[in-house]
Amino acid sequence: MSSSLAIFLGGYPHPVRELFLETQALVEKELPNSRQELDIPAKMLAFSYSPGYKGMICVLLPSQRGVKLSFSKGAELSAKHRLLEGTGKKTRYVEMNRSLLKKQELLDLIRHAKIFHEMTSGLER
């Protein structure tokens, strides 16, 4: 873990930090070669394949009570994936917990988000 990530997570309860790091490891595995960008003012860790919002696949958002995994094109994915919550114009999120980390549905969602991003972003990887 980088020192900036350690400092960023330092203000959150221990169970939140653990869940954040476990979710981060899962997303890293499912989005190989993605860049991780820590945005401290926005309180998030973004996973992307190119700079800016257009290249973003998802973000991890810690809070005092838990961790959300939010998908930048989640509104377009939500009909197919029952895990997604929210009513944002573009984004949808999953309220993370330890049992979800082992569910095939979550892996499928992350993989589908990556494929959907590749098909709709207009960016070459």
C-alpha positions as CSV (number, residue, x, y, z in Angstrom):
1,M,0.0,0.0,0.0
2,S,1.3,3.4,-0.9
3,S,1.9,5.9,1.8
4,S,-0.6,8.3,0.3
5,L,-3.3,5.5,0.4
6,A,-2.3,4.7,4.0
7,I,-2.8,8.3,5.0
8,F,-6.0,8.5,3.0
9,L,-7.5,5.4,4.7
10,G,-6.1,6.4,8.2
11,G,-9.2,8.4,9.1
12,Y,-11.6,5.4,8.6
13,P,-12.5,2.6,11.0
14,H,-10.3,-0.5,10.8
15,P,-13.1,-2.7,9.3
16,V,-13.7,-0.1,6.5
17,R,-10.0,0.0,5.8
18,E,-9.8,-3.8,5.5
19,L,-12.9,-4.0,3.3
20,F,-11.5,-1.2,1.1
21,L,-8.2,-3.0,0.6
22,E,-9.8,-6.3,-0.1
23,T,-12.1,-4.7,-2.7
24,Q,-9.2,-2.9,-4.2
25,A,-7.3,-6.2,-4.6
26,L,-10.3,-7.8,-6.3
27,V,-10.8,-4.9,-8.7
28,E,-7.1,-4.8,-9.5
29,K,-7.3,-8.5,-10.4
30,E,-10.4,-8.0,-12.6
31,L,-9.1,-4.9,-14.3
32,P,-5.6,-5.8,-15.3
33,N,-3.3,-2.9,-16.3
34,S,-5.8,-0.3,-15.1
35,R,-4.4,2.8,-13.5
36,Q,-5.4,3.7,-10.0
37,E,-5.7,7.4,-9.2
38,L,-6.3,8.5,-5.6
39,D,-8.4,11.6,-5.5
40,I,-8.2,12.8,-1.9
41,P,-10.6,15.8,-2.2
42,A,-13.2,13.6,-3.8
43,K,-12.5,10.8,-1.2
44,M,-12.1,8.1,-3.9
45,L,-9.8,5.7,-5.6
46,A,-10.5,5.6,-9.3
47,F,-9.7,2.7,-11.7
48,S,-9.3,3.7,-15.3
49,Y,-7.6,2.9,-18.6
50,S,-7.1,6.5,-19.6
51,P,-7.1,9.9,-17.9
52,G,-10.3,11.7,-16.9
53,Y,-13.8,10.6,-16.5
54,K,-14.0,9.1,-20.0
55,G,-11.4,6.5,-19.1
56,M,-12.8,5.6,-15.7
57,I,-14.4,2.2,-15.1
58,C,-15.2,2.4,-11.4
59,V,-14.2,4.0,-8.1
60,L,-13.9,2.9,-4.5
61,L,-15.6,5.2,-2.0
62,P,-14.9,4.7,1.7
63,S,-17.1,6.2,4.4
64,Q,-17.2,5.9,8.2
65,R,-19.8,3.1,7.8
66,G,-18.6,1.1,4.7
67,V,-17.3,1.0,1.2
68,K,-19.1,1.6,-2.1
69,L,-17.9,0.4,-5.5
70,S,-19.3,2.8,-8.0
71,F,-19.4,2.3,-11.7
72,S,-19.1,5.3,-14.0
73,K,-21.5,3.8,-16.6
74,G,-23.5,2.0,-14.0
75,A,-26.9,3.4,-15.1
76,E,-26.4,1.6,-18.4
77,L,-25.4,-1.6,-16.7
78,S,-28.1,-1.6,-14.0
79,A,-30.8,-3.4,-15.9
80,K,-28.7,-6.5,-16.2
81,H,-27.0,-6.4,-12.8
82,R,-29.2,-6.6,-9.7
83,L,-26.3,-5.7,-7.4
84,L,-26.3,-2.0,-8.5
85,E,-28.1,0.6,-6.4
86,G,-28.7,4.3,-6.8
87,T,-30.5,6.7,-9.1
88,G,-27.7,8.8,-10.5
89,K,-27.8,9.9,-14.2
90,K,-24.7,7.9,-15.0
91,T,-23.4,6.1,-12.0
92,R,-24.6,3.2,-9.9
93,Y,-22.9,1.6,-6.9
94,V,-22.6,-1.6,-4.9
95,E,-22.6,-1.4,-1.1
96,M,-19.7,-3.7,-0.4
97,N,-19.4,-6.4,2.3
98,R,-17.1,-9.3,2.8
99,S,-19.6,-11.9,1.5
100,L,-19.9,-10.0,-1.9
101,L,-16.2,-10.4,-2.5
102,K,-16.7,-14.1,-3.1
103,K,-19.8,-13.8,-5.3
104,Q,-19.7,-14.6,-9.0
105,E,-22.2,-11.8,-9.6
106,L,-19.7,-9.2,-8.5
107,L,-17.0,-10.6,-10.6
108,D,-19.4,-10.7,-13.6
109,L,-20.4,-7.0,-12.9
110,I,-16.8,-5.8,-12.9
111,R,-16.0,-7.8,-16.1
112,H,-19.1,-6.6,-17.8
113,A,-18.3,-3.0,-16.9
114,K,-14.8,-3.4,-18.4
115,I,-16.2,-4.8,-21.6
116,F,-18.9,-2.2,-21.8
117,H,-16.3,0.5,-21.3
118,E,-14.2,-0.9,-24.1
119,M,-17.2,-1.0,-26.4
120,T,-18.5,2.5,-25.6
121,S,-15.6,4.7,-24.7
122,G,-14.1,5.1,-28.2
123,L,-10.6,4.7,-26.6
124,E,-8.1,2.2,-27.7
125,R,-6.5,0.0,-25.1
